[in-house]
Amino acid sequence: MKPGVIWFSGRFGEIIAERIAGVAPEQRTDIARRTIIEILITRPEVPLIGLLRRYVAMELEKVWLPKRERQKVYRQRELELIESVYSLAKFGRKNKTWAKAGKRQPESTSLEAVADFFGFPSPEALAQFLKRERQARKKPRP
């Protein structure tokens, strides 16, 4: 076994071997680590389940990914969560879910409700955050 390269057996090992094939030796460890994180988060056949799986992947992120890159990943996850909640709020207001539940019509807009929920100072601040982060997501990575 070569030092600096992580080896696993089974399908896990095959996936990593495919990813590092033909890659310069100094880059193999980094690619192997990123592959492990990806597999732990996205592949159900790895024998970790539920929150444990996610916890292990996030702990490995803390150790293996550079701080700057980790911050970008966290901001992207935050953006996805906020967008999901915002979509649900808009859907609920559009379909008048409040009326079906026997509640009064909400006085705030979806944007105001989501801004308040996530602690933004104003709906405009949330709108600026969403616009800025969406633009950053669209920029091509080198």
Protein Blocks (a to p, Z undefined) as FASTA:
>chain_A
ZZhiacdehjllmmmmmmmgopafklmmmmmmmmmmmmmmmmmkbccehjllmmmmmmmm
mmmpcfklmmmmmmmmmmmmmmmmmmmmmmmmmnommmmnopacdfbdfklmmmmmnopa
bfklmmmmmmmmmmmmmpccZZ
